[in-house]
Amino acid sequence: MRTKLLLEITGHLQVKSQKENEPWAVLYDEHNAIDPNHLNIVRKALAGLAGARIGNIKAYNGGTLLATAMVGSSNTPVSPLNVVEFLAEFSESSFNGTLDEFKLEAVSEGIFSYVDNLSIYKDNQTKLAITWKLTINSI
């Protein structure tokens, strides 16, 4: 028997900043684009290929890589079954300057999701906390 399954994947990115002894400030909190390459990553992940695991969030300025943060997952037994949440942090020393793009990437299979046209300034006294949610629904 053959079953056809259609999936809709949406992304949502939240970026918060914090300077020492100050509260977190939300800098960005919006839905974002899913890269066409996501289908290749999902296919390879279902096949069990380790390189298809989403493992990095990268910060860029003008196409130049500023820093890479490894991701962890905050999913728990009470998390919605159709949501995967990735967390990462860019430390105070990770980079200084203005970033204009974030990319959520598989370990060796490329971009899954991205946000561009940003203008977020980070200095060496500021850390960034990234929460990137992917919601998967059948349609």
Salt bridges, closest charged atoms under 4 A:
ASP29 OD1 - HIS12 NE2 3.12
GLU85 OE2 - LYS133 NZ 3.57
GLU105 OE1 - LYS58 NZ 3.18
GLU109 OE1 - LYS44 NZ 2.87
ASP123 OD2 - LYS19 NZ 2.86
